[in-house]
Amino acid sequence: MTNQQNVVVVDVMKSGGVRNILAPSSMAVAKSLSPQDIKMLLMRLETEKGGTKINAWVDSMRASSPTRIRSSATDDKNENPWIDHHPSALNMFEKIVAASKGKQIVMFLDYDGTLSPIVEDPDQAFMTREMRAAVRDVARYFPTAIVTGRCRDKVYSFVKLAGLYYAGSHGMDIKGPSKSRKYKKGNQGVLFQPASEFLPMIDEVYKALVEKTKSIPGAKVENNKFCVSVHFRCVDEKSWAVLAEQVRSVLNEYPKLKLTQGRKVLEIRPTIKWDKGRALEFLLEALGYANSNDVLPVYIGDDRTDEDAFKVLRDRGQGFGILVSKVPKETNASYSLQEPSEVKEFLRRLVDWKKLSLGRSSTI
Ligand SMILES: O=P(O)(O)OC[C@H]1O[C@H](O[C@H]2O[C@H](CO)[C@@H](O)[C@H](O)[C@H]2O)[C@H](O)[C@@H](O)[C@@H]1O
């Protein structure tokens, strides 16, 4: 391994000003590079910084996603158990519907681990008929969006319900009906794909990853259209570091892509500032609820990538994030549900409550 020294190079900032940054000496030529070259170099430095995180990612993948809270923080002696801070959304149901008084509930549902149980083979992650019926009924009464890391077509093949919004590829591929004229495309409703320029690159990196990882038994690469997933679930834990390193080495060739982490999965996606939180905001706007107090968004999800949406709700001080987890995890969600069967129960209660309140108002 070469022992590379850092040297100072010039960073041309967005403002047009310059500042000094540290970079490996091999990049010292940067002083004579154009602003565009320097931008690329900075993006590469970001990727390499990310690369050093590989071991940390493998460790945290072992510890689940989002990060589990150690048991000492949650045992009986603890005066602030996790569940007190993130009570069951079923127990808090009355509070949730009370908060919706005079507001439109909008439902956001993650797919894997929320509507379908986590299984070994991503192609077999089917939702039950009962869950489909619960989602269909919820969507009859409340605008409903499926927000997923999956390719939009793939998740539609699992959910099979028309009339919903589908935000695939972590929100980089949004389709659905629209109330706001701004987002209507003819009669086709909303179609928003902020990363379309990355399609050829994602396709290329998908092929490179399939080739690179084929020697590792159990490794699976999934093309999610605007992002790619590399699955670790069926790989022997002893090979996780090797697989992660292979992913990193492929990614090194693509400074415009970044790595994120989910449940036993590494995800490769464009460096654009877009995630499930931005998708939630976009959909609220498309529904005509931008900057509105007349809406109560409820987002249910189980994974690290859902945290972006939980955070948006927390920052807006609007609606509720609900984390699906059996174990305490670091989260920005307000409430919790243990597993998809509880998600189904929550959705059913919401529908029953709505039917009852509509019945009441029609008899007044
Ligand atoms: O945003 P989501 O809908 O939660 O999608 C995130 C990833 O979900 C899928 O992987 C996860 O579920 C698989 C099936 O249960 C499981 O085998 C895998 O270990 C989980 O990470 C999906 O296959 C990925 O592409 C999504 O990015």
The ligand as a Tripos MOL2 file, in Angstrom:
@<TRIPOS>MOLECULE
LIG
   27    28     1     0     0
SMALL
NO_CHARGES

@<TRIPOS>ATOM
      1 O1        -37.8550    0.8160    0.8800 O.co2     1 LIG1
      2 P1        -38.2320   -0.6170    1.0000 P.3       1 LIG1
      3 O2        -39.5350   -0.9630    0.3770 O.co2     1 LIG1
      4 O3        -38.1420   -1.1080    2.4300 O.co2     1 LIG1
      5 O4        -37.0950   -1.3780    0.1650 O.3       1 LIG1
      6 C1        -35.7870   -1.4850    0.6910 C.3       1 LIG1
      7 C2        -35.1470   -2.7150    0.1060 C.3       1 LIG1
      8 O5        -36.0990   -3.7600    0.2960 O.3       1 LIG1
      9 C3        -35.7960   -5.0250   -0.2740 C.3       1 LIG1
     10 O6        -34.7950   -5.6310    0.5040 O.3       1 LIG1
     11 C4        -35.2200   -5.9420    1.8130 C.3       1 LIG1
     12 O7        -36.2840   -6.9240    1.7390 O.3       1 LIG1
     13 C5        -35.8990   -8.1910    1.1350 C.3       1 LIG1
     14 C6        -37.1520   -9.0520    1.0240 C.3       1 LIG1
     15 O8        -37.7640   -9.2320    2.2620 O.3       1 LIG1
     16 C7        -34.7870   -8.8210    1.9820 C.3       1 LIG1
     17 O9        -34.3640  -10.0460    1.4170 O.3       1 LIG1
     18 C8        -33.5940   -7.8490    2.0720 C.3       1 LIG1
     19 O10       -32.6070   -8.3640    2.9400 O.3       1 LIG1
     20 C9        -34.0570   -6.4840    2.6180 C.3       1 LIG1
     21 O11       -33.0020   -5.5400    2.5790 O.3       1 LIG1
     22 C10       -35.4220   -4.8940   -1.7200 C.3       1 LIG1
     23 O12       -35.0630   -6.1490   -2.2260 O.3       1 LIG1
     24 C11       -34.3350   -3.8650   -1.9290 C.3       1 LIG1
     25 O13       -34.0650   -3.7060   -3.2900 O.3       1 LIG1
     26 C12       -34.8580   -2.5540   -1.3790 C.3       1 LIG1
     27 O14       -33.8920   -1.5440   -1.5670 O.3       1 LIG1
@<TRIPOS>BOND
     1     1     2 2
     2     2     3 1
     3     2     4 1
     4     2     5 1
     5     5     6 1
     6     6     7 1
     7     7     8 1
     8     7    26 1
     9     8     9 1
    10     9    10 1
    11     9    22 1
    12    10    11 1
    13    11    12 1
    14    11    20 1
    15    12    13 1
    16    13    14 1
    17    13    16 1
    18    14    15 1
    19    16    17 1
    20    16    18 1
    21    18    19 1
    22    18    20 1
    23    20    21 1
    24    22    23 1
    25    22    24 1
    26    24    25 1
    27    24    26 1
    28    26    27 1
@<TRIPOS>SUBSTRUCTURE
     1 LIG1         1 GROUP 0 **** ****
